[in-house]
Amino acid sequence: MQQSESHSKLYGFVMMFLSSSLMGGIGAFARYIEAPGLFISFCRNSAGLILMTLIFLIGKKYYKFRGFRVTPMIVLTGVFLGLLSGLYVMSTQMTTLANAAFLIYTGPIYSTILATIFLKEPFTRATGISLGSVFLGTLLIIGIINYTSGDGFTVSLDLDPQYFAGNMVALASGVAYGLFLFFSRYRNDVESDVRAYTNFLFAVLTLGILVLIIRPDLSEMTTRGWIVLVVAAFITGAGAFYLLTIASKILLAGELATISYQETIMATILGVALFSEPISGMQMLGGALIVLGGLAQIFFSTKKSAPAELEQAEGLAGVH
C-alpha cells in the first residue's frame, strides 16, 4: 500500500512538473500573437476540448460518463480554469514574464488556506512561514516594498505605472489559480479523463462568453500570428492543462505547490533571454522568496508524513 501511494505521488509530481514547464512558455508565445489574452486563452482551452474529444472518440471512452453527474464543484473548477488562463495570458502582455509568472503562483498559497479551512488539511507553523515568505515576495515583486542605497527599505503604494495594471491582473490570475486548485480537490471520484473534459468544456464556455462580450479586434493578426497561436494552443494549452488536471486529482492542495514553481523559473529565463526584460535585485529576491516559500511548505509536509508512512509499513510487515 505504501509503495503504491508513493508511486502515485511521484506520478502526480512528474505530471505537475511537465504541466508547469509547458505553461511557462505561453508568455513568450503570446508576444508573437497579435490578439488579446482572452482570445488566446479561449483558443488554448478549445484546443484542450478538441484533444479530449478525440481521445474519447478514438478510444471509445464515452462509457466513462455513465452515472456521471455535473455538480457545482465541477462547474466552478472549469470556470476558474478559464479565468486563470485568460487573466494570466493578459498579464503576460501587460507586465514582464517574470512578474506574471511569480504572481500567478501565489495561487497554491490561497488554495492551501482554503483547504485548511474547508477540507481540514493541516495548517502548521511551517505553512505559516511559507505563506509569509510568499506574501513578502509578492510585495517585493510588485514594488510596494523597495530598496535604495539612500533611503534603504521603503514601503510605498506609488507603483511603476508601466507594470501596475499588469501586476494586478497577474495577481488576480493567482487568485483564480488558487480557486481552481481548491475546487479540483472535490469530486475525486471522477476519472481524470472525464474531469479534464469537463474542465475544458466549462473553461471554453466561460471564456467564450467573455469573448462575445468584449469582441476582441483580430484585424491585426498575421499569418505568423495564427500559426503561433495554433502551436501555443496545443502545447501550452491542451497538453499543460490536461497534465495539470491529472496532478490536481492526485496531489493535495499544498503539494501542488512543489513543482508548480518551475514555471516561474522558465518564464523569467525566457523573458530575459528573448525580450531583454529588466529584473531588479529586489524582484529577484521577491521571486526567490515565493519559490522558497512554496518548496519549504512541501518539504516540511513530506518530512512530517514520513514517520507515519514508516509506522504503517512496519505495521503491515508485522501482520505478515
Secondary structure, 3 states (H helix, E strand, C coil): CHHHHHHHHHHHHHHHHHHHHHHCCHHHHHCCCCCCHHHHHHHHHHHHHHHHHHHHHHCCCHHHHCCCCCCHHHHHHHHHHHHHHHHHHHHHCCCCHHHHHHHHCCHHHHHHHHHHHHCCCCCCHHHHHHHHHHHHHHHHHHCCEEEECCCEEEECCCCCHHHHHHHHHHHHHHHHHHHHHHHHCCCCCCCHHHHHHHHHHHHHHHHHHHHHHHCCCCCCCCHHHHHHHHHHHHHHHHHHHHHHHHHHHHCCCCCCHHHHCHHHHHHHHHHHHHHCCCCCHHHHHHHHHHHHHHHHHHHHHHHHHHHHHHHHHHHHHHHC
